Amino acid sequence: MTADNGGAGSADNNIDTISIIDMTANPPRVLDKVVVGDGPEGFAISPRGDFAAAALLRGSNASKKAFFYNKNGSTVLLRIDGNKVTKVKELEVGGLPEPVAFTPDGKYIYVGNFLDKNFSILRIDGNDLVDTGKKLMLDGHPAAARMSPK
C-alpha cells in the first residue's frame, strides 16, 4: 500500500487515496484505490496485517486564511482482508498529524501531532477505532516514529 497525496505533501482540500499494490505480480501493479480524505501523511500497517492507519492533514498544515484550513487533522483506520481494503473509521486527532505507529500487539495506534507536540493514543476495539483520550506529551515536534516489535 501507498499513501497518495496529490498536494505535493500538503493538504489542498482534494480527496486523496491509498493504493493497494500487488507485490506478487511481475511487474507489481495497483489493484485498487481506497478514498481516505485530504492529505494522507503518515501511514502504517499493523503487525498482524489486519489493519492499516493513515494520518490525514485535512488542512491543519495550511494558512489559517485558507478556505480549507482545519485546526486538527484525523486518522483513518483501514481493514485489510487479503487484497481487499476498506475504510472503517476516521477520528479527529491533533494539528498536523504525521507519524503513525502500531503497538507490537496491534491493539493501539500512536499518532504524532506535530503542531501540538504530542502523540494521540487510539485503541482498536474489534473493527472500531476509539480515542483513549490520552496524549503522550513531548518537548519537541514528532515528525517520524517507529515501533519496535518487542
C-alpha positions in Angstrom: 0.0 0.0 0.0 1.0 3.6 -0.6 -0.5 6.9 0.7 -1.2 9.0 -2.4 -1.1 12.7 -1.7 -1.8 14.9 -4.8 -0.9 18.1 -3.0 2.9 17.7 -3.1 2.9 16.7 0.5 0.3 19.1 1.7 -3.4 19.2 2.2 -5.2 21.0 -0.6 -8.9 20.2 0.0 -8.9 17.5 -2.6 -9.8 13.9 -1.9 -6.7 11.6 -1.8 -6.4 7.8 -1.8 -4.4 4.8 -0.6 -3.2 2.5 -3.4 -3.4 -1.3 -2.9 -0.4 -2.8 -4.7 0.0 -6.5 -5.7 3.7 -7.1 -5.0 3.5 -10.7 -6.1 2.7 -9.6 -9.7 5.5 -9.2 -12.2 5.7 -6.3 -12.6 3.9 -5.1 -9.4 0.6 -3.2 -10.1 -2.1 -1.2 -8.4 -5.1 -3.4 -7.7 -7.4 -0.9 -6.1 -7.6 2.6 -4.6 -9.4 3.5 -1.3 -10.6 7.1 -0.8 -9.3 8.3 2.6 -9.6 12.1 2.6 -7.4 15.1 2.3 -3.6 14.8 2.7 -2.6 11.4 3.8 0.8 11.8 5.5 2.0 9.1 7.9 0.9 5.5 7.2 1.4 2.2 8.9 0.3 -1.4 8.7 -0.5 -3.4 11.9 1.9 -6.2 12.9 -0.9 -8.7 12.3 -1.6 -7.3 8.8 -5.3 -6.9 9.5 -5.4 -3.1 9.7 -3.6 0.0 8.4 -3.8 3.6 9.5 -3.2 6.8 7.8 -2.8 10.3 9.2 -4.7 12.9 7.3 -3.6 16.6 7.3 -7.1 18.0 6.5 -5.8 21.5 6.1 -4.1 21.6 9.5 -0.8 22.5 7.7 -2.4 25.3 5.7 -2.6 29.0 6.4 -5.4 29.9 8.8 -6.7 32.1 5.9 -7.1 29.1 3.6 -10.7 28.2 2.9 -9.9 24.5 3.8 -8.0 25.2 7.0 -8.8 22.9 9.9 -7.1 23.2 13.3 -6.8 19.4 13.6 -6.1 16.5 11.3 -7.5 13.0 11.6 -6.6 9.3 11.5 -8.3 6.8 9.2 -8.5 3.1 10.1 -8.5 0.7 7.2 -9.4 -3.0 7.4 -7.2 -5.4 5.3 -8.8 -8.7 4.1 -6.4 -10.2 1.6 -6.3 -7.8 -1.4 -9.5 -6.0 -0.2 -9.0 -2.8 1.9 -11.9 -0.8 3.3 -12.2 2.4 5.2 -13.6 1.6 8.7 -13.5 4.9 10.6 -12.0 8.3 10.8 -11.2 10.1 14.1 -10.0 13.7 14.7 -6.6 13.9 16.3 -4.3 17.0 16.7 -2.7 19.6 14.5 -0.5 18.4 11.5 -0.5 14.6 12.3 2.5 13.0 10.6 3.9 9.8 12.1 1.7 6.7 12.7 2.8 3.6 14.6 1.0 0.4 15.8 2.0 -1.1 19.1 3.6 -4.6 18.7 0.3 -6.3 19.7 -1.6 -4.2 17.1 -4.2 -3.0 19.6 -3.1 0.6 19.8 -2.1 3.3 17.3 0.1 6.3 18.2 -0.3 9.3 16.0 2.2 12.1 16.3 0.7 15.6 16.2 3.5 17.9 15.0 1.9 21.2 16.0 0.6 20.1 19.3 3.9 18.3 20.4 2.1 15.1 21.4 1.0 11.7 20.4 -2.7 10.8 20.3 -3.2 7.3 21.7 -6.0 5.4 19.8 -7.3 1.9 20.5 -8.6 -0.7 18.1 -11.7 -2.3 19.6 -12.8 -5.1 17.2 -13.4 -3.3 14.0 -13.8 0.1 15.7 -11.2 2.9 16.4 -11.6 4.6 19.7 -9.8 7.7 21.1 -8.5 6.8 24.6 -8.5 10.5 25.4 -4.8 10.1 26.5 -1.9 12.1 25.0 1.8 11.4 25.2 3.3 14.9 25.7 6.7 15.7 24.1 9.2 18.5 24.4 9.6 18.6 20.6 7.6 18.1 17.4 7.1 14.5 16.3 7.8 14.2 12.6 8.6 10.5 12.4 8.1 7.4 14.6 8.8 3.7 14.6 7.6 1.0 17.0 9.8 -1.9 18.0 8.3 -5.4 17.6 9.2 -6.1 21.2 
